[in-house]
Amino acid sequence: GAVVSQHPSWVICKSGTSVKIECRSLDFQATTMFWYRQFPKQSLMLMATSNEGSKATYEQGVEKDKFLINHASLTLSTLTVTSAHPEDSSFYICSASYWGRGDTQYFGPGTRLTVL
Amino acid sequence: TQLLEQSPQFLSIQEGENLTVYCNSSSVFSSLQWYRQEPGEGPVLLVTVVTGGEVKKLKRLTFQFGDARKDSSLHITAAQPGDTGLYLCAGGRNNRLAFGKGNQVVVIP
């Protein structure tokens, strides 16, 4: 149980274009979804936290106008990287938690974004 | 400043040997999660510990949460090549996780 999927698993785009990444909880309703970014040989860096139907809470230093998060339902959150640039190339991972499981988060398989 | 320090950062051992890695902090957490991450994949949850002094076993893996809920250890008995991976600890507080940088474990056949 507690399976989280992400789509796409990898994407290559041109500089200046926007990319949308989907995160779905497949067998549970997520109370909260999280978006992380991970650079090579680095740990996970939290970008934002989102709850269904409300605005996302962004971490300090994360541009909310660049990384748009929509949490439309209890099983779906999307991250849109707007006007992507090569420095946005990274591994983006989402996670989800649900009621009664405390702080435990279940992670998706990640999306590798490469901006040319 | 890293909230959680994991040591050693890198560990290489022979198949069949035992190993212990550590996750330390000066902060108190309401829970402590251990994940394993393979290259190019998301972290996979191994265990959650919530009570100070708690010990949990998952086959050959033994996890312990420190009495003061500030630190944790992961012990692997008779390591196998399939245990190779990056082990991440994450402290939970207020519905958020703070991650360490990980313990990279390599088990040589």
Interface residues (C-beta under 8 A of the other chain):
Chain A: A2 V4 Q6 T32 F34 Q42 S43 L44 L46 T49 F91 I93 S95 S97 R101 G102 D103 T104 Q105 Y106 F107 G108 P109 G110 R112
Chain B: S30 S31 Q33 Y35 G40 E41 G42 P43 V44 L45 T48 V50 L88 A90 G92 R93 N95 R96 L97 F99 G100 K101 G102
